[in-house]
C-alpha cells in the first residue's frame, strides 16, 4: 500500500511503525472473511481492510470524524484478521497506534470520557475492583436482571500447595482474576505441584497494562508494565524458568512488553527478557510429563473455547485441546472457533449490543454437541460466557485439579 503521511506523524516512532504496517497490506480482503464485526454488519468500514483505509486517511491528513472513530471503536481487536492475513499485517499494533493518535485529535463526549476514565481506574485496581465486585455479589439477588447477569457468583480458591520444588515458575495474579475467578491460579499451582514445579506470584505485580493501553491510555499502560517487570525481576535473576500465564489476555499483552518498551533505555532489555519467558499455561504443560495428572471426577463432555488472545495473539490454537485430551478429557465438537465471544476486554461494556450478538453466536457454536460444561483460558471470556451459558463455565485448568 502506497502511503504519504503528513509531517505531524511521519517523523514520530509511532507514525513510522504505522506506515510500515500500512505498506504491508495488499488490499486482498481475506481478513473480511474472518472478522466478527464485518460478518455481522457487512460494512467494509467495519472490517480490517476498511479500518486500515480509515487509519491511512487520518495519518495522511484527512479530517477525522465521529463516524470514523465509531468504526474503529467497533473493532474487537480480536486479531483474527492477523491469523488470516497472507501478508503478515500487524493489524493489532496499527489499531492501537491509530486509536491512540485519534484520541488526541478528536475529543470525546463527557459521557464517553467518564466511562473510559472509570474503566481505566477501576478494572486495573485489584483492591477497588474486588471491593466493588463483593458489593455487587452481596446485592446480586435484588439487582435488575441485565446487571445481575454481569455479576458472577462468589467463587472460592482451593488451597495453594505448601511444598517447594527446585523448578520455579512465575504467575501473574492480575487485576480482575483474584476476586472474580480466584481458583484459576490456585488450581494451576496445584497441578504444577504434582509435576514437581512451584508456581509463585509476585505480590507487587498487578494489571498487565492491557486495559489502559487498549483504551489509549498508553503512558499509564507502560507504567504498569514497568512496575510488573520490577516485581518479577528478582525471581527472574534467581532462576525462574518461565512466566506462566493463566489468562491469555494478559499473556498476549506481556508477550508484547519487549516491543512496547524497546526504546526505553532502562527497561528495554528487561522487557525483552520478560517477553521471552512468557508462555501460556497450556503450552508450558504440553512440554511436561503429564502421566502424573489424572482426572478424579469425570467432568463429562467438555466444550473448549479458545480465546482470541490465545489463538490469534499468542498463536497457541489447538494446544490446550492437546493437553486436555492427553489428560483424558472428552472434548465436544464446536464450530466457528476463530470468532470472538464478544468479551474483548472492555468491549462488552463499551459496545454492549454487538457484544451480545457475538456472545449469542459463540454460545450456539459451543453447544452444538450438547456439552456438560464449557471451559476457556481467559478470565474475561469466562465471565462473559457465564452470563448467558446454560451449563457451567470455568477455566480449563480446574479440570486437571482433582
SULUR-V101757 format. One record per pair of residues at least 6 apart in sequence whose C-alpha atoms are under 8 Angstrom apart, sorted by the first residue. I is the first residue (numbers start at 1). J is the second residue. Records with the same first field share a line. If there is no record, write none. Layout:
I = J  J
This chain:
1 = 22  23  24  25  26  27
2 = 23
3 = 19  22  23  56  60
4 = 60
5 = 15  19  59  60  61
6 = 59  60  61
9 = 15  16  59
10 = 16
14 = 97
15 = 59
18 = 93  94  97  98
21 = 89  90  91  94
22 = 52  56  89  94
24 = 87  88  89
25 = 87  89
26 = 87
27 = 49
29 = 49
30 = 81  84  85
31 = 47  48  49  80  81  82  84  85
32 = 38  39  47  48  49  81
33 = 39
34 = 80  81  84  338  339
35 = 47  48  80  81  339
36 = 339  340  358
37 = 46  47  74  75  76  354
38 = 44  46  47
44 = 50  51
45 = 51  54  71
46 = 71  72  74  75
47 = 75
48 = 81  91
51 = 71  72
54 = 68
55 = 95  98
58 = 64
64 = 102  105  106
65 = 106
66 = 106
69 = 99  102
72 = 95  99
74 = 351
76 = 342  344  347
77 = 92  95  344
78 = 308  309  312  340  344
79 = 91  92  308  309  312  313
80 = 308  312  338  339
81 = 91
82 = 88  89  90  91  92  312
83 = 312
96 = 213  214  216
99 = 216
100 = 215  216  217  218
103 = 216
116 = 215
119 = 211  346
120 = 211  212  215
122 = 128  129
123 = 129  175  176  211
124 = 175  176  206  207  209  211  212
125 = 175  206  207
126 = 174  175  176  178  206  207
129 = 175  176  179
130 = 176  178  179  180
133 = 151  179  180
134 = 154
136 = 151
137 = 151  152  153  154
140 = 148  151
141 = 148
149 = 387  388
150 = 383  384  387
152 = 180  383  386  387
154 = 180
155 = 179  180  181  182  183
156 = 181  182  183
157 = 182  183  184  186  187
158 = 183  186  187
159 = 186
160 = 186  187  189  190
161 = 189  190  193
163 = 193  198
164 = 197  198
165 = 193  196  197  198
166 = 196  197  198
167 = 196  197  198  240  241
168 = 197  198  199  200  239  240  241  242
169 = 197  198  199  200  240  241  242  243  244
170 = 199  200  201  202  232  235  240  242  243  244
171 = 185  199  200  201  202  243  244  245  246
172 = 201  202  205  206  243  244  245  246
173 = 185  201  205  206
174 = 205  206  207  208  250
175 = 206  207
176 = 379
177 = 184  379
180 = 379  383
181 = 379
183 = 398
184 = 246  395  397  398
185 = 246
187 = 397  398  401
188 = 199  246  397  398  401
189 = 198  199  200
190 = 401
191 = 293  397  400  401
192 = 198  199
193 = 199
194 = 292  293
195 = 288  289  290  292
202 = 231  232
203 = 231
204 = 227  228  231
205 = 227  228  229  231  232
206 = 224  228
207 = 224
208 = 221  224  225  228  250  253  254
209 = 220  221  222  223  224  225  253
210 = 221  249  250  253
211 = 221  345  346
212 = 218  220  221
213 = 219  220  221  222
222 = 260  261
225 = 254  257
226 = 267
229 = 270  271  274
233 = 270
241 = 277
242 = 277  278  279
243 = 274  277  278  279
244 = 278  279  280  281  284
245 = 251  278  279  280  281
246 = 280  281  377  378
247 = 280  377  378  379
248 = 280  307  309  310  314  377  378
249 = 309  310  345  378  380
251 = 278  279  280  309  314
252 = 309  310  313  314
254 = 274  275  278
255 = 274  275  276  278  314
256 = 275
257 = 271  272  274  275
258 = 268  269  270  271  272  273  274  275
259 = 272
261 = 267  268  271
262 = 268  269  271  272
280 = 310  314
282 = 319  320  323
283 = 316  319  320
285 = 323
286 = 319  322  323
290 = 326  327
293 = 327  400
294 = 327  328  400  402
295 = 327  328  399  400  401  402
296 = 402
297 = 402
299 = 329  372  373  399
300 = 329  330  371  372  373
301 = 329  330  331  332  370  371  372  373
302 = 329  330  331  332  371  372  373  374  375
303 = 331  332  333  334  366  367  371  372  373  374  375
304 = 321  331  332  334  366  374  375  376  396
305 = 337  366  374  375  376  377
306 = 317  337  376  377
307 = 340  341  376  377  378  381
308 = 338  339  340
310 = 316  317  377
311 = 317  318  338
321 = 331
324 = 330  331
325 = 331
327 = 400
332 = 369  370  371
333 = 366  368  369
334 = 365  366  367  368  369
335 = 365  366  368
336 = 362  365
337 = 365
339 = 362
340 = 358  362
341 = 355  358  359  361  362  363  381  384  385
342 = 348  354  355  356  357  358  359  384
343 = 355  359  380  381  384
344 = 380  381
345 = 380
347 = 355
348 = 355  356
359 = 384  385
363 = 385  389
366 = 374
371 = 391
372 = 391  392
373 = 391  392  393  394
374 = 391  392  393  394
375 = 382  393  394  395  396
376 = 382  393  394  395  396
377 = 395  396
378 = 395
379 = 395
382 = 393  394  395
385 = 393
386 = 392  393
